[in-house]
Amino acid sequence: MSVVTFSSGPQREEAQAILTIDLGALAENWTLLSARVEPAECGAVVKADAYGTGIEAAVPALAKAGCKTFFVAHASEGVRVRKVAPQATIYVLNGLLPQSIPTLIAHDLRPVLGSMDNVAAWQNVPGMRACALHVDTGMNRLGLAPHDVAGAMSKNIAVDLLMTHFVSSEEASDATNDIQIARFAAIRNAAPHARTSLANSSGLFLPQKPYGDLVRPGYALYGGNPTPDQKNPMRAVVSLEAPLLQIRTIEGGDKVGYNAQWTAKRRTKLATIGIGYADGLPRAAMATDIRPGGEAMVAGVRCPFAGRVSMDLTVIDVSDVTDAALKDARAQLLCEEITVDDLGLRSATIGYEILTRLGARYHRRYI
Ligand SMILES: *Cc1c(COP(=O)(O)O)cnc(C)c1O
């Protein structure tokens, strides 16, 4: 049985969608990944408010499971992690911004240096404080060029982690993975005393086992599938349900929603549910006459969206749900049958974006 440990966000109200975050499942996912990579250490990426689940709830749950190293994108996120994980090692991925140096020092955050400018700026900080060095092995986004690593290591900086990031680790057969692993191996000796880190969630499932000393899973911790071509080995962490605000029956040929983009093919029973794009449900999940959209589960029945997703409302086709079952039912947008990956796919995006856009208007329950 699940126990609600605490809740946050707006007060629970009848008109409102409810987001449930299973901290037990989050901890279990971390434990599973940690066992997979032993003896390497398993960290946790908690940027973007722990992928929408809430830093203040997710980090203590992960720390309790045994996680000691956290990665964030911004220094301000690191400050929030430090408040709830006083002992943790915290790396800030987005490089070193000069204005953030006092914050990094005050909260004992380690920057991930990604350019020679970053290296020069950190070198001037008194006390040789620990930092990571990010090597770009193919992403062309952040990180030093491999040929700059030796030069960076000759400066007066204390690099305790040498890392790189995969371009397409979710595609196990992509040759880019091998190329990146080889490029990283070629510069590894330039920083012989630093620990190494290559793998994000999907990197943990590559046949090459590129674990290094420390892995950096994010998405998989929150229930996303790190192996998109195979069954998801992770437990779902986030579920989302919305109230049925109104039921109506329309005739074949009647249209639904803004700009009348969806036409009923038969007599159709509709439910209007209290969730829309202002809550983070992508507008691209709309259903029109030319393409199907998202789905919701109502009383165990899969119900397709009908028409456009509006700001606060979405209409679904509940023709296959009996009137008796509709009474007191709620629509589930994310649940066992509909994963973040599924909703991403039906919204022309990825589950990552679904998670990180989870709205502020939900009543949040942590179990
Ligand atoms: C976001 C991020 C991760 C985590 O990636 P997932 O695919 O969510 O596991 C790891 N490393 C870096 C550098 C990142 O930016």
PDBQT file of the ligand as one rigid body, heavy atoms in Angstrom, charges set to zero:
ROOT
HETATM    1  C1  LIG A 401      21.672  15.438 -18.553  1.00  0.00    +0.000 C 
HETATM    2  C2  LIG A 401      23.019  14.817 -18.513  1.00  0.00    +0.000 A 
HETATM    3  C3  LIG A 401      23.178  13.496 -18.064  1.00  0.00    +0.000 A 
HETATM    4  C4  LIG A 401      22.019  12.594 -17.758  1.00  0.00    +0.000 C 
HETATM    5  O1  LIG A 401      21.495  12.081 -18.963  1.00  0.00    +0.000 OA
HETATM    6  P1  LIG A 401      20.275  11.061 -19.004  1.00  0.00    +0.000 P 
HETATM    7  O2  LIG A 401      20.168  10.689 -20.432  1.00  0.00    +0.000 OA
HETATM    8  O3  LIG A 401      19.095  11.780 -18.484  1.00  0.00    +0.000 OA
HETATM    9  O4  LIG A 401      20.652   9.903 -18.130  1.00  0.00    +0.000 OA
HETATM   10  C5  LIG A 401      24.481  13.017 -17.936  1.00  0.00    +0.000 A 
HETATM   11  N1  LIG A 401      25.541  13.782 -18.262  1.00  0.00    +0.000 NA
HETATM   12  C6  LIG A 401      25.413  15.041 -18.721  1.00  0.00    +0.000 A 
HETATM   13  C7  LIG A 401      26.627  15.830 -19.087  1.00  0.00    +0.000 C 
HETATM   14  C8  LIG A 401      24.146  15.604 -18.884  1.00  0.00    +0.000 A 
HETATM   15  O5  LIG A 401      24.023  16.842 -19.354  1.00  0.00    +0.000 OA
ENDROOT
TORSDOF 0
